[in-house]
Amino acid sequence: MILDVPLPGLAGWDQSPFAKLVPKMADGLRASGVKKVATGIIKGSPHYVVQDQPDAVAELIERHAAIAR
């Protein structure tokens, strides 16, 4: 199955153990047929990315949604 919808994978803190897993998860998604996986870190959000940096998350969603058009 191929999924052609943009899918961002994020971490909120570059020193987080999760930040090291995001690229590996993206590789697994790509291997499973997800074509448009992007990874990144939204700095200044050590707990919950959406709660800590809502504007940055909204901007990222808008940017990736534009890719799908």
N, CA, C and O atoms as a Maestro MAE file, in Angstrom:
{
 s_m_m2io_version
 :::
 2.0.0
}

f_m_ct {
 s_m_title
 :::
 protein
 m_atom[276] {
  # First column is atom index #
  i_m_mmod_type
  r_m_x_coord
  r_m_y_coord
  r_m_z_coord
  i_m_residue_number
  s_m_chain_name
  s_m_pdb_residue_name
  s_m_pdb_atom_name
  i_m_atomic_number
  :::
  1 25 0.844 -1.174 0.000 1 A "MET " " N  " 7
  2 3 0.000 0.000 0.000 1 A "MET " " CA " 6
  3 2 0.890 1.237 0.000 1 A "MET " " C  " 6
  4 15 1.886 1.296 0.720 1 A "MET " " O  " 8
  5 25 0.528 2.205 -0.797 2 A "ILE " " N  " 7
  6 3 1.272 3.463 -0.866 2 A "ILE " " CA " 6
  7 2 0.385 4.576 -0.338 2 A "ILE " " C  " 6
  8 15 -0.765 4.723 -0.752 2 A "ILE " " O  " 8
  9 25 0.928 5.348 0.573 3 A "LEU " " N  " 7
  10 3 0.219 6.495 1.143 3 A "LEU " " CA " 6
  11 2 0.919 7.752 0.654 3 A "LEU " " C  " 6
  12 15 2.112 7.941 0.894 3 A "LEU " " O  " 8
  13 25 0.174 8.611 -0.034 4 A "ASP " " N  " 7
  14 3 0.762 9.796 -0.657 4 A "ASP " " CA " 6
  15 2 0.341 11.075 0.054 4 A "ASP " " C  " 6
  16 15 0.218 12.122 -0.581 4 A "ASP " " O  " 8
  17 25 0.121 11.003 1.362 5 A "VAL " " N  " 7
  18 3 -0.285 12.149 2.169 5 A "VAL " " CA " 6
  19 2 0.921 12.611 2.993 5 A "VAL " " C  " 6
  20 15 1.601 11.777 3.591 5 A "VAL " " O  " 8
  21 25 1.201 13.905 3.040 6 A "PRO " " N  " 7
  22 3 2.334 14.371 3.850 6 A "PRO " " CA " 6
  23 2 2.162 13.983 5.324 6 A "PRO " " C  " 6
  24 15 1.086 14.151 5.898 6 A "PRO " " O  " 8
  25 25 3.214 13.473 5.914 7 A "LEU " " N  " 7
  26 3 3.178 13.031 7.302 7 A "LEU " " CA " 6
  27 2 4.424 13.541 8.018 7 A "LEU " " C  " 6
  28 15 5.518 13.030 7.781 7 A "LEU " " O  " 8
  29 25 4.279 14.547 8.898 8 A "PRO " " N  " 7
  30 3 5.446 15.020 9.649 8 A "PRO " " CA " 6
  31 2 5.661 14.180 10.907 8 A "PRO " " C  " 6
  32 15 4.707 13.815 11.594 8 A "PRO " " O  " 8
  33 25 6.905 13.886 11.191 9 A "GLY " " N  " 7
  34 3 7.274 13.226 12.442 9 A "GLY " " CA " 6
  35 2 8.131 14.191 13.236 9 A "GLY " " C  " 6
  36 15 9.171 14.640 12.752 9 A "GLY " " O  " 8
  37 25 7.715 14.512 14.433 10 A "LEU " " N  " 7
  38 3 8.372 15.581 15.182 10 A "LEU " " CA " 6
  39 2 8.819 15.140 16.562 10 A "LEU " " C  " 6
  40 15 8.273 14.210 17.155 10 A "LEU " " O  " 8
  41 25 9.804 15.824 17.038 11 A "ALA " " N  " 7
  42 3 10.202 15.746 18.439 11 A "ALA " " CA " 6
  43 2 10.262 17.175 18.948 11 A "ALA " " C  " 6
  44 15 10.446 18.113 18.172 11 A "ALA " " O  " 8
  45 25 10.108 17.334 20.243 12 A "GLY " " N  " 7
  46 3 10.062 18.673 20.790 12 A "GLY " " CA " 6
  47 2 11.332 19.130 21.469 12 A "GLY " " C  " 6
  48 15 11.415 20.267 21.932 12 A "GLY " " O  " 8
  49 25 12.316 18.261 21.536 13 A "TRP " " N  " 7
  50 3 13.535 18.623 22.245 13 A "TRP " " CA " 6
  51 2 14.665 17.813 21.635 13 A "TRP " " C  " 6
  52 15 14.588 16.585 21.608 13 A "TRP " " O  " 8
  53 25 15.696 18.456 21.152 14 A "ASP " " N  " 7
  54 3 16.744 17.735 20.434 14 A "ASP " " CA " 6
  55 2 17.540 16.769 21.309 14 A "ASP " " C  " 6
  56 15 18.209 15.882 20.779 14 A "ASP " " O  " 8
  57 25 17.487 16.917 22.632 15 A "GLN " " N  " 7
  58 3 18.186 15.996 23.530 15 A "GLN " " CA " 6
  59 2 17.296 14.839 24.007 15 A "GLN " " C  " 6
  60 15 17.734 13.979 24.770 15 A "GLN " " O  " 8
  61 25 16.074 14.838 23.553 16 A "SER " " N  " 7
  62 3 15.129 13.790 23.929 16 A "SER " " CA " 6
  63 2 15.521 12.462 23.277 16 A "SER " " C  " 6
  64 15 15.960 12.451 22.127 16 A "SER " " O  " 8
  65 25 15.370 11.348 23.990 17 A "PRO " " N  " 7
  66 3 15.605 10.048 23.361 17 A "PRO " " CA " 6
  67 2 14.663 9.833 22.175 17 A "PRO " " C  " 6
  68 15 15.011 9.140 21.218 17 A "PRO " " O  " 8
  69 25 13.479 10.424 22.241 18 A "PHE " " N  " 7
  70 3 12.529 10.306 21.154 18 A "PHE " " CA " 6
  71 2 13.059 10.956 19.883 18 A "PHE " " C  " 6
  72 15 12.793 10.469 18.784 18 A "PHE " " O  " 8
  73 25 13.806 12.052 20.020 19 A "ALA " " N  " 7
  74 3 14.348 12.750 18.849 19 A "ALA " " CA " 6
  75 2 15.232 11.820 18.028 19 A "ALA " " C  " 6
  76 15 15.291 11.936 16.803 19 A "ALA " " O  " 8
  77 25 15.907 10.913 18.685 20 A "LYS " " N  " 7
  78 3 16.767 9.956 17.970 20 A "LYS " " CA " 6
  79 2 15.949 8.872 17.274 20 A "LYS " " C  " 6
  80 15 16.421 8.251 16.321 20 A "LYS " " O  " 8
  81 25 14.732 8.644 17.744 21 A "LEU " " N  " 7
  82 3 13.873 7.623 17.144 21 A "LEU " " CA " 6
  83 2 13.091 8.132 15.937 21 A "LEU " " C  " 6
  84 15 12.711 7.342 15.073 21 A "LEU " " O  " 8
  85 25 12.849 9.421 15.867 22 A "VAL " " N  " 7
  86 3 12.021 9.983 14.793 22 A "VAL " " CA " 6
  87 2 12.562 9.606 13.408 22 A "VAL " " C  " 6
  88 15 11.778 9.146 12.578 22 A "VAL " " O  " 8
  89 25 13.853 9.775 13.115 23 A "PRO " " N  " 7
  90 3 14.341 9.385 11.784 23 A "PRO " " CA " 6
  91 2 14.183 7.887 11.515 23 A "PRO " " C  " 6
  92 15 13.907 7.489 10.383 23 A "PRO " " O  " 8
  93 25 14.353 7.068 12.531 24 A "LYS " " N  " 7
  94 3 14.179 5.618 12.350 24 A "LYS " " CA " 6
  95 2 12.723 5.281 12.060 24 A "LYS " " C  " 6
  96 15 12.431 4.428 11.222 24 A "LYS " " O  " 8
  97 25 11.815 5.952 12.755 25 A "MET " " N  " 7
  98 3 10.387 5.731 12.495 25 A "MET " " CA " 6
  99 2 10.041 6.183 11.075 25 A "MET " " C  " 6
  100 15 9.271 5.519 10.381 25 A "MET " " O  " 8
  101 25 10.604 7.305 10.648 26 A "ALA " " N  " 7
  102 3 10.352 7.799 9.289 26 A "ALA " " CA " 6
  103 2 10.859 6.797 8.255 26 A "ALA " " C  " 6
  104 15 10.188 6.550 7.253 26 A "ALA " " O  " 8
  105 25 12.025 6.224 8.485 27 A "ASP " " N  " 7
  106 3 12.557 5.211 7.566 27 A "ASP " " CA " 6
  107 2 11.619 4.012 7.484 27 A "ASP " " C  " 6
  108 15 11.382 3.481 6.399 27 A "ASP " " O  " 8
  109 25 11.086 3.585 8.622 28 A "GLY " " N  " 7
  110 3 10.146 2.474 8.640 28 A "GLY " " CA " 6
  111 2 8.866 2.796 7.888 28 A "GLY " " C  " 6
  112 15 8.333 1.952 7.168 28 A "GLY " " O  " 8
  113 25 8.373 4.022 8.053 29 A "LEU " " N  " 7
  114 3 7.176 4.443 7.328 29 A "LEU " " CA " 6
  115 2 7.428 4.474 5.827 29 A "LEU " " C  " 6
  116 15 6.595 4.026 5.038 29 A "LEU " " O  " 8
  117 25 8.575 5.002 5.442 30 A "ARG " " N  " 7
  118 3 8.910 5.044 4.014 30 A "ARG " " CA " 6
  119 2 9.004 3.635 3.440 30 A "ARG " " C  " 6
  120 15 8.532 3.380 2.332 30 A "ARG " " O  " 8
  121 25 9.610 2.725 4.189 31 A "ALA " " N  " 7
  122 3 9.729 1.338 3.740 31 A "ALA " " CA " 6
  123 2 8.359 0.675 3.615 31 A "ALA " " C  " 6
  124 15 8.197 -0.294 2.874 31 A "ALA " " O  " 8
  125 25 7.376 1.201 4.343 32 A "SER " " N  " 7
  126 3 6.023 0.649 4.300 32 A "SER " " CA " 6
  127 2 5.143 1.332 3.257 32 A "SER " " C  " 6
  128 15 3.966 0.995 3.125 32 A "SER " " O  " 8
  129 25 5.703 2.290 2.516 33 A "GLY " " N  " 7
  130 3 4.955 2.908 1.438 33 A "GLY " " CA " 6
  131 2 4.483 4.329 1.671 33 A "GLY " " C  " 6
  132 15 3.769 4.882 0.834 33 A "GLY " " O  " 8
  133 25 4.863 4.936 2.789 34 A "VAL " " N  " 7
  134 3 4.502 6.338 3.023 34 A "VAL " " CA " 6
  135 2 5.543 7.190 2.295 34 A "VAL " " C  " 6
  136 15 6.725 7.174 2.638 34 A "VAL " " O  " 8
  137 25 5.089 7.924 1.297 35 A "LYS " " N  " 7
  138 3 6.029 8.621 0.416 35 A "LYS " " CA " 6
  139 2 6.513 9.968 0.930 35 A "LYS " " C  " 6
  140 15 7.661 10.341 0.687 35 A "LYS " " O  " 8
  141 25 5.668 10.699 1.629 36 A "LYS " " N  " 7
  142 3 5.996 12.083 1.995 36 A "LYS " " CA " 6
  143 2 6.152 12.222 3.508 36 A "LYS " " C  " 6
  144 15 5.332 12.856 4.171 36 A "LYS " " O  " 8
  145 25 7.206 11.628 4.041 37 A "VAL " " N  " 7
  146 3 7.481 11.722 5.470 37 A "VAL " " CA " 6
  147 2 8.544 12.795 5.678 37 A "VAL " " C  " 6
  148 15 9.584 12.788 5.019 37 A "VAL " " O  " 8
  149 25 8.276 13.703 6.584 38 A "ALA " " N  " 7
  150 3 9.253 14.736 6.937 38 A "ALA " " CA " 6
  151 2 9.516 14.634 8.431 38 A "ALA " " C  " 6
  152 15 8.615 14.316 9.206 38 A "ALA " " O  " 8
  153 25 10.734 14.900 8.826 39 A "THR " " N  " 7
  154 3 11.080 14.868 10.245 39 A "THR " " CA " 6
  155 2 11.583 16.233 10.681 39 A "THR " " C  " 6
  156 15 12.014 17.046 9.864 39 A "THR " " O  " 8
  157 25 11.521 16.465 11.973 40 A "GLY " " N  " 7
  158 3 12.014 17.733 12.478 40 A "GLY " " CA " 6
  159 2 11.890 17.828 13.976 40 A "GLY " " C  " 6
  160 15 11.313 16.965 14.637 40 A "GLY " " O  " 8
  161 25 12.443 18.891 14.488 41 A "ILE " " N  " 7
  162 3 12.385 19.193 15.909 41 A "ILE " " CA " 6
  163 2 11.796 20.587 16.058 41 A "ILE " " C  " 6
  164 15 12.226 21.534 15.400 41 A "ILE " " O  " 8
  165 25 10.823 20.692 16.919 42 A "ILE " " N  " 7
  166 3 10.262 22.008 17.243 42 A "ILE " " CA " 6
  167 2 10.840 22.390 18.596 42 A "ILE " " C  " 6
  168 15 10.415 21.894 19.639 42 A "ILE " " O  " 8
  169 25 11.803 23.268 18.554 43 A "LYS " " N  " 7
  170 3 12.528 23.643 19.777 43 A "LYS " " CA " 6
  171 2 11.627 24.372 20.761 43 A "LYS " " C  " 6
  172 15 10.656 25.028 20.383 43 A "LYS " " O  " 8
  173 25 11.975 24.239 22.017 44 A "GLY " " N  " 7
  174 3 11.232 24.934 23.064 44 A "GLY " " CA " 6
  175 2 9.957 24.224 23.464 44 A "GLY " " C  " 6
  176 15 9.041 24.842 24.007 44 A "GLY " " O  " 8
  177 25 9.894 22.933 23.201 45 A "SER " " N  " 7
  178 3 8.698 22.180 23.577 45 A "SER " " CA " 6
  179 2 9.111 20.833 24.176 45 A "SER " " C  " 6
  180 15 8.952 19.792 23.540 45 A "SER " " O  " 8
  181 25 9.636 20.860 25.391 46 A "PRO " " N  " 7
  182 3 10.165 19.639 25.992 46 A "PRO " " CA " 6
  183 2 9.102 18.664 26.481 46 A "PRO " " C  " 6
  184 15 9.428 17.524 26.815 46 A "PRO " " O  " 8
  185 25 7.854 19.078 26.531 47 A "HIS " " N  " 7
  186 3 6.834 18.194 27.080 47 A "HIS " " CA " 6
  187 2 5.861 17.770 26.001 47 A "HIS " " C  " 6
  188 15 6.013 16.687 25.435 47 A "HIS " " O  " 8
  189 25 4.872 18.585 25.700 48 A "TYR " " N  " 7
  190 3 3.909 18.306 24.642 48 A "TYR " " CA " 6
  191 2 4.072 19.344 23.552 48 A "TYR " " C  " 6
  192 15 3.823 20.528 23.776 48 A "TYR " " O  " 8
  193 25 4.485 18.914 22.384 49 A "VAL " " N  " 7
  194 3 4.802 19.848 21.301 49 A "VAL " " CA " 6
  195 2 3.613 20.755 20.981 49 A "VAL " " C  " 6
  196 15 3.778 21.969 20.867 49 A "VAL " " O  " 8
  197 25 2.427 20.184 20.835 50 A "VAL " " N  " 7
  198 3 1.261 20.979 20.452 50 A "VAL " " CA " 6
  199 2 0.895 21.990 21.530 50 A "VAL " " C  " 6
  200 15 0.484 23.109 21.220 50 A "VAL " " O  " 8
  201 25 1.039 21.611 22.766 51 A "GLN " " N  " 7
  202 3 0.715 22.526 23.864 51 A "GLN " " CA " 6
  203 2 1.792 23.590 24.038 51 A "GLN " " C  " 6
  204 15 1.485 24.758 24.277 51 A "GLN " " O  " 8
  205 25 3.048 23.188 23.918 52 A "ASP " " N  " 7
  206 3 4.159 24.107 24.173 52 A "ASP " " CA " 6
  207 2 4.415 25.094 23.026 52 A "ASP " " C  " 6
  208 15 4.802 26.238 23.265 52 A "ASP " " O  " 8
  209 25 4.200 24.652 21.789 53 A "GLN " " N  " 7
  210 3 4.494 25.493 20.617 53 A "GLN " " CA " 6
  211 2 3.367 25.394 19.584 53 A "GLN " " C  " 6
  212 15 3.609 24.946 18.463 53 A "GLN " " O  " 8
  213 25 2.143 25.801 19.936 54 A "PRO " " N  " 7
  214 3 1.022 25.624 19.005 54 A "PRO " " CA " 6
  215 2 1.197 26.359 17.676 54 A "PRO " " C  " 6
  216 15 0.782 25.850 16.635 54 A "PRO " " O  " 8
  217 25 1.798 27.533 17.695 55 A "ASP " " N  " 7
  218 3 1.980 28.279 16.438 55 A "ASP " " CA " 6
  219 2 2.956 27.562 15.506 55 A "ASP " " C  " 6
  220 15 2.731 27.503 14.297 55 A "ASP " " O  " 8
  221 25 4.024 27.025 16.058 56 A "ALA " " N  " 7
  222 3 5.000 26.299 15.245 56 A "ALA " " CA " 6
  223 2 4.384 25.031 14.657 56 A "ALA " " C  " 6
  224 15 4.656 24.687 13.507 56 A "ALA " " O  " 8
  225 25 3.567 24.342 15.429 57 A "VAL " " N  " 7
  226 3 2.895 23.136 14.938 57 A "VAL " " CA " 6
  227 2 1.899 23.502 13.841 57 A "VAL " " C  " 6
  228 15 1.831 22.818 12.820 57 A "VAL " " O  " 8
  229 25 1.131 24.563 14.035 58 A "ALA " " N  " 7
  230 3 0.171 25.001 13.029 58 A "ALA " " CA " 6
  231 2 0.878 25.374 11.726 58 A "ALA " " C  " 6
  232 15 0.404 25.038 10.640 58 A "ALA " " O  " 8
  233 25 1.997 26.061 11.836 59 A "GLU " " N  " 7
  234 3 2.760 26.444 10.641 59 A "GLU " " CA " 6
  235 2 3.258 25.207 9.910 59 A "GLU " " C  " 6
  236 15 3.215 25.149 8.681 59 A "GLU " " O  " 8
  237 25 3.724 24.230 10.652 60 A "LEU " " N  " 7
  238 3 4.218 22.995 10.046 60 A "LEU " " CA " 6
  239 2 3.082 22.254 9.328 60 A "LEU " " C  " 6
  240 15 3.272 21.760 8.216 60 A "LEU " " O  " 8
  241 25 1.912 22.177 9.956 61 A "ILE " " N  " 7
  242 3 0.762 21.519 9.338 61 A "ILE " " CA " 6
  243 2 0.364 22.247 8.050 61 A "ILE " " C  " 6
  244 15 0.098 21.612 7.030 61 A "ILE " " O  " 8
  245 25 0.326 23.569 8.103 62 A "GLU " " N  " 7
  246 3 -0.034 24.338 6.905 62 A "GLU " " CA " 6
  247 2 0.977 24.120 5.789 62 A "GLU " " C  " 6
  248 15 0.600 23.982 4.626 62 A "GLU " " O  " 8
  249 25 2.248 24.089 6.133 63 A "ARG " " N  " 7
  250 3 3.294 23.890 5.122 63 A "ARG " " CA " 6
  251 2 3.148 22.522 4.474 63 A "ARG " " C  " 6
  252 15 3.229 22.407 3.251 63 A "ARG " " O  " 8
  253 25 2.935 21.491 5.268 64 A "HIS " " N  " 7
  254 3 2.805 20.149 4.715 64 A "HIS " " CA " 6
  255 2 1.490 19.947 3.984 64 A "HIS " " C  " 6
  256 15 1.430 19.180 3.023 64 A "HIS " " O  " 8
  257 25 0.446 20.615 4.419 65 A "ALA " " N  " 7
  258 3 -0.841 20.529 3.711 65 A "ALA " " CA " 6
  259 2 -0.718 21.151 2.321 65 A "ALA " " C  " 6
  260 15 -1.351 20.688 1.373 65 A "ALA " " O  " 8
  261 25 0.097 22.198 2.202 66 A "ALA " " N  " 7
  262 3 0.294 22.838 0.911 66 A "ALA " " CA " 6
  263 2 0.988 21.892 -0.067 66 A "ALA " " C  " 6
  264 15 0.748 21.967 -1.272 66 A "ALA " " O  " 8
  265 25 1.836 21.013 0.433 67 A "ILE " " N  " 7
  266 3 2.518 20.037 -0.410 67 A "ILE " " CA " 6
  267 2 1.511 19.081 -1.047 67 A "ILE " " C  " 6
  268 15 1.685 18.646 -2.185 67 A "ILE " " O  " 8
  269 25 0.462 18.763 -0.301 68 A "ALA " " N  " 7
  270 3 -0.522 17.782 -0.764 68 A "ALA " " CA " 6
  271 2 -1.411 18.323 -1.879 68 A "ALA " " C  " 6
  272 15 -2.050 17.551 -2.593 68 A "ALA " " O  " 8
  273 25 -1.453 19.614 -2.029 69 A "ARG " " N  " 7
  274 3 -2.360 20.204 -3.048 69 A "ARG " " CA " 6
  275 2 -1.852 20.008 -4.439 69 A "ARG " " C  " 6
  276 15 -2.492 20.440 -5.397 69 A "ARG " " O  " 8
  :::
 }
 m_bond[275] {
  # First column is bond index #
  i_m_from
  i_m_to
  i_m_order
  :::
  1 1 2 1
  2 2 3 1
  3 3 4 2
  4 3 5 1
  5 5 6 1
  6 6 7 1
  7 7 8 2
  8 7 9 1
  9 9 10 1
  10 10 11 1
  11 11 12 2
  12 11 13 1
  13 13 14 1
  14 14 15 1
  15 15 16 2
  16 15 17 1
  17 17 18 1
  18 18 19 1
  19 19 20 2
  20 19 21 1
  21 21 22 1
  22 22 23 1
  23 23 24 2
  24 23 25 1
  25 25 26 1
  26 26 27 1
  27 27 28 2
  28 27 29 1
  29 29 30 1
  30 30 31 1
  31 31 32 2
  32 31 33 1
  33 33 34 1
  34 34 35 1
  35 35 36 2
  36 35 37 1
  37 37 38 1
  38 38 39 1
  39 39 40 2
  40 39 41 1
  41 41 42 1
  42 42 43 1
  43 43 44 2
  44 43 45 1
  45 45 46 1
  46 46 47 1
  47 47 48 2
  48 47 49 1
  49 49 50 1
  50 50 51 1
  51 51 52 2
  52 51 53 1
  53 53 54 1
  54 54 55 1
  55 55 56 2
  56 55 57 1
  57 57 58 1
  58 58 59 1
  59 59 60 2
  60 59 61 1
  61 61 62 1
  62 62 63 1
  63 63 64 2
  64 63 65 1
  65 65 66 1
  66 66 67 1
  67 67 68 2
  68 67 69 1
  69 69 70 1
  70 70 71 1
  71 71 72 2
  72 71 73 1
  73 73 74 1
  74 74 75 1
  75 75 76 2
  76 75 77 1
  77 77 78 1
  78 78 79 1
  79 79 80 2
  80 79 81 1
  81 81 82 1
  82 82 83 1
  83 83 84 2
  84 83 85 1
  85 85 86 1
  86 86 87 1
  87 87 88 2
  88 87 89 1
  89 89 90 1
  90 90 91 1
  91 91 92 2
  92 91 93 1
  93 93 94 1
  94 94 95 1
  95 95 96 2
  96 95 97 1
  97 97 98 1
  98 98 99 1
  99 99 100 2
  100 99 101 1
  101 101 102 1
  102 102 103 1
  103 103 104 2
  104 103 105 1
  105 105 106 1
  106 106 107 1
  107 107 108 2
  108 107 109 1
  109 109 110 1
  110 110 111 1
  111 111 112 2
  112 111 113 1
  113 113 114 1
  114 114 115 1
  115 115 116 2
  116 115 117 1
  117 117 118 1
  118 118 119 1
  119 119 120 2
  120 119 121 1
  121 121 122 1
  122 122 123 1
  123 123 124 2
  124 123 125 1
  125 125 126 1
  126 126 127 1
  127 127 128 2
  128 127 129 1
  129 129 130 1
  130 130 131 1
  131 131 132 2
  132 131 133 1
  133 133 134 1
  134 134 135 1
  135 135 136 2
  136 135 137 1
  137 137 138 1
  138 138 139 1
  139 139 140 2
  140 139 141 1
  141 141 142 1
  142 142 143 1
  143 143 144 2
  144 143 145 1
  145 145 146 1
  146 146 147 1
  147 147 148 2
  148 147 149 1
  149 149 150 1
  150 150 151 1
  151 151 152 2
  152 151 153 1
  153 153 154 1
  154 154 155 1
  155 155 156 2
  156 155 157 1
  157 157 158 1
  158 158 159 1
  159 159 160 2
  160 159 161 1
  161 161 162 1
  162 162 163 1
  163 163 164 2
  164 163 165 1
  165 165 166 1
  166 166 167 1
  167 167 168 2
  168 167 169 1
  169 169 170 1
  170 170 171 1
  171 171 172 2
  172 171 173 1
  173 173 174 1
  174 174 175 1
  175 175 176 2
  176 175 177 1
  177 177 178 1
  178 178 179 1
  179 179 180 2
  180 179 181 1
  181 181 182 1
  182 182 183 1
  183 183 184 2
  184 183 185 1
  185 185 186 1
  186 186 187 1
  187 187 188 2
  188 187 189 1
  189 189 190 1
  190 190 191 1
  191 191 192 2
  192 191 193 1
  193 193 194 1
  194 194 195 1
  195 195 196 2
  196 195 197 1
  197 197 198 1
  198 198 199 1
  199 199 200 2
  200 199 201 1
  201 201 202 1
  202 202 203 1
  203 203 204 2
  204 203 205 1
  205 205 206 1
  206 206 207 1
  207 207 208 2
  208 207 209 1
  209 209 210 1
  210 210 211 1
  211 211 212 2
  212 211 213 1
  213 213 214 1
  214 214 215 1
  215 215 216 2
  216 215 217 1
  217 217 218 1
  218 218 219 1
  219 219 220 2
  220 219 221 1
  221 221 222 1
  222 222 223 1
  223 223 224 2
  224 223 225 1
  225 225 226 1
  226 226 227 1
  227 227 228 2
  228 227 229 1
  229 229 230 1
  230 230 231 1
  231 231 232 2
  232 231 233 1
  233 233 234 1
  234 234 235 1
  235 235 236 2
  236 235 237 1
  237 237 238 1
  238 238 239 1
  239 239 240 2
  240 239 241 1
  241 241 242 1
  242 242 243 1
  243 243 244 2
  244 243 245 1
  245 245 246 1
  246 246 247 1
  247 247 248 2
  248 247 249 1
  249 249 250 1
  250 250 251 1
  251 251 252 2
  252 251 253 1
  253 253 254 1
  254 254 255 1
  255 255 256 2
  256 255 257 1
  257 257 258 1
  258 258 259 1
  259 259 260 2
  260 259 261 1
  261 261 262 1
  262 262 263 1
  263 263 264 2
  264 263 265 1
  265 265 266 1
  266 266 267 1
  267 267 268 2
  268 267 269 1
  269 269 270 1
  270 270 271 1
  271 271 272 2
  272 271 273 1
  273 273 274 1
  274 274 275 1
  275 275 276 2
  :::
 }
}
